Amino acid sequence: MKDGIPADGIDQTLIDLPLPPPPPLGDELAAELARLRPVRARRPLRDLARVGAVSLVYGAAVLGLATMRHDGAPVGLLVGYAAIWFSGFASLLWLALVPRRGAVMPRWRAAGIGALAASVLFVVAGFALDGQGGPGSAELGLQRLPGGHMCMGLGVATALVPVVLGALVLRGALPVGSRWAAAGLGAAGGSLGGLVLHLHCPIVDGWHLGIAHGGVVAVSAALAAALASRRLQ
């Protein structure tokens, strides 16, 4: 017994107590609530298909303007290395845009790690393919620096569309990890740029393949992380 209320009746007494009225909404909160609008849920697989398809069409257009290489390189080497470039583009785009099953946010950690790995892989692979299946810059009468700048510029320009489209579909989806996800988008775009360069440029010097072609992935990832990350937050 406590204050005239049986111990076993205290809980029921508390339940029966009237609730105090809620405090009124502040003007600022009421204004914010009035501005709310329905938001369409993301459909990651559809976003992936759209970004990937438009990016590939754009890459094909860039390649058409730049022209395909006609240096008699072995078909196996062309197709095999092109498949690696395409795999880098598709897998990094998947990591940056599609969340795990049951999750909401994209896999920004995996996208960031993938961007770092792809940046190193394609640079190292370029040096490893030194002189494989084509002419060197000396045979083509090119100077190293200008040739490298031209390819780097073309590759980064090709990477712009995947990065911009990816940033649009991910807008506001990443309160954390946006810089890593943006790096993944940049590396995906850089892989597409590397694919275009592989099918366009006949120079097979290791320095050129590693720095001017493979380096497009690293440069595009860094630029996207620096410039596009805020659009994802």
N, C-alpha and C positions, 0 to 999 in steps of 0.2 A: 504494500500500500504506500503510495507517495502522493502527498497533497490531495488526499481523498479520492484518488483514481487508482483502481486496481492495477497491479503491474502488468497483468495480461491484457489490459485494455488501453495501455499507453499508445501502442502502435496505431490502433484504430482511431484513437482520439486525434493523433497527429494527421492521419489521413483525412479525417473529417474537417480539419481546420480549413477555413476559406483561404484561397491563394490571393496574395496581394496583386493588384493590377500591374501589368508591365509598364515600365517607364515609356514615355512617348519617344518616338523616333526623332533624332536630331534632324535639322534642316538639311545638312550635308548628306547624311545617310539616306534620307528620303529622296533627295535629288539623284544620288547614285543609283538607287533602286529603280527610279523612274526611267533611267537611261538604259537599263538592262534590256537586251534583245536576245531572242533565241540564237544559239550558236549551232551550226551544222557540225555534226561529229566527223572527225577525220576518218578517212578510209585509206589506210596506208598502202594496201596493195594496188588500189586504183591510182593513188598518187605516184607510186613507184612506176607503174606501167606508163603513165602519162609523161612523167619526167624523163624516163628512159627512152621512150619512143621519140619524143621531141628532140632530145639531145642527140640521138643517133641520126635523125634526119638532118639536124643542123651540122653534125660532124661530116655526114656524107656531102652536104652542100659545100662545106669548107674544102673538103678533099677534091670535089669537082672543080672548084675554082683554082685550087693550087695544082691540080693535075696529079695523076697517079705516076709512080715511078716506073720507068721502062729500062731497067739496067740489066735484065736477064738474071736477077737473083733467083736462087733455087726456090721452087714453089713450096717445098716442105718448110724451109726456114721462114718464108713470108707468112704462111698460114699458121705455123706453130707459134711464132712470136706474136702475131696478131691476136691469136686466141688468148695468150697470156695478158696482153693489154686489155682485151675485152673483159676477161675474167676479173681483172682489177677494177675496171669501171663498174661492172654489174654487182660485184660483191660489196664494194665500198658504198655504193648507192643503196643497196639493201640494208646495210648496217646503219646508215645515217637516217633512213626514212621509215623503216619497218620495226616496230617494237617487238619484244618477245611476247609469246602467247600469254594473255592475261595481264600484260603491262600496258601502260598508257604512253609513257615517254619512250622515244627511240633509244637505241642502244648507243648512247653517246660515248661511253668508255670504250666499247669495242670499235666504234668508228674512229676514235682518236688513235687507239693502238694500231688499227689497220692502216691509218694514214701514215704513221711513223714507219711501219713495216714496209709499206709499198714504196715510200720515198727512198728507203735504203735499198730495197730489192731491185728497183728499176735502174738506179744509178750503178749498182754493182753489176747487174746483168749487162748493162751497156758496155762497161769496160771489159767484161768477160767475152763479149761478142766482137771484140776488136778484129777488123778485117774479114769478118764472116760474110761471104756471099755477095760482095759488091765492091765498088771502087772506093779508094780513099780520097780525101780532099785534094791531095796533090795531083792525082790523076784527073780530077775534075777542074783543076785550075782555080780552086777556091782558097781563100785565106781562112784560117781557123776562126778568128774572132767574129768577122761579119757573118759567116755561115752559121755559127752558133747563135748569134743574136736573132737572126731571121727565124730559125726553127723555134727558139724559145718563145719569141713573140707570137708565132702562129699557134704553138701549143697552148699557151696561156689564153689566147683569144678563143680557142676552141673550148676551153674549160669554163668560160664565163656563163654560158647558157645553163649547163647542169647546176652550177652554183646558184645562179639567180632563181631558177625554177624550184630547186630544192629549198631555198630560203623562203620562198613564197608559201610553199605547202607546209612548212614547219613553223611558220610565223606564230609566235606566242606559245609554242608547245614545249619549250625547254627552259624552265625557270632556273635549272642548274645544268652545267655541262654543255652550254651552248657553244663555247669555243671549240671543244673537242668534236662536237657534231659538225660544226662548220668546217673544221679541218678535214673530216671525213668526206664531206661534200666536195671540198676543194681537191682532195686526192682522187676522188672519183672523176671529177672533171678533167684533172691532169692526166689520168689514165686514158680518157677518151682523146685528149690532145696528143698523147704519146702514140695512140693507135693511128691517128691521122698522119702524124709525122712518119711513123714506120712505113705507111703505105705511100707516102709522098717523097720522102727524102732518101736518095740512094747512098749517101755518105755512110761508110761503115767504120770510120776511125773510132777507136775506143773512147777517146776523150769526147768526141761528138755525140756518140750514142749515150754515154753515161751522163754527161753534163747537160747538153742541149736537148736531148730527148728525155732521158730519165729524170733530169732535174726539173722538168715541167711539173711533175707530180709534187715534189717538195715545195716549189715556188707557189703553185696553185693552192696547196694546203695551207701554207703560211699566210697568203693573201686573204683567203677565205676566213681563216681564224681571226685575222685582224680586222677585216672589214665587214663581214657578214654575220658575225656571232650575235650582235645586238638585235638583229631582225628575228632571231629564233627565240628570244626570251619572252 
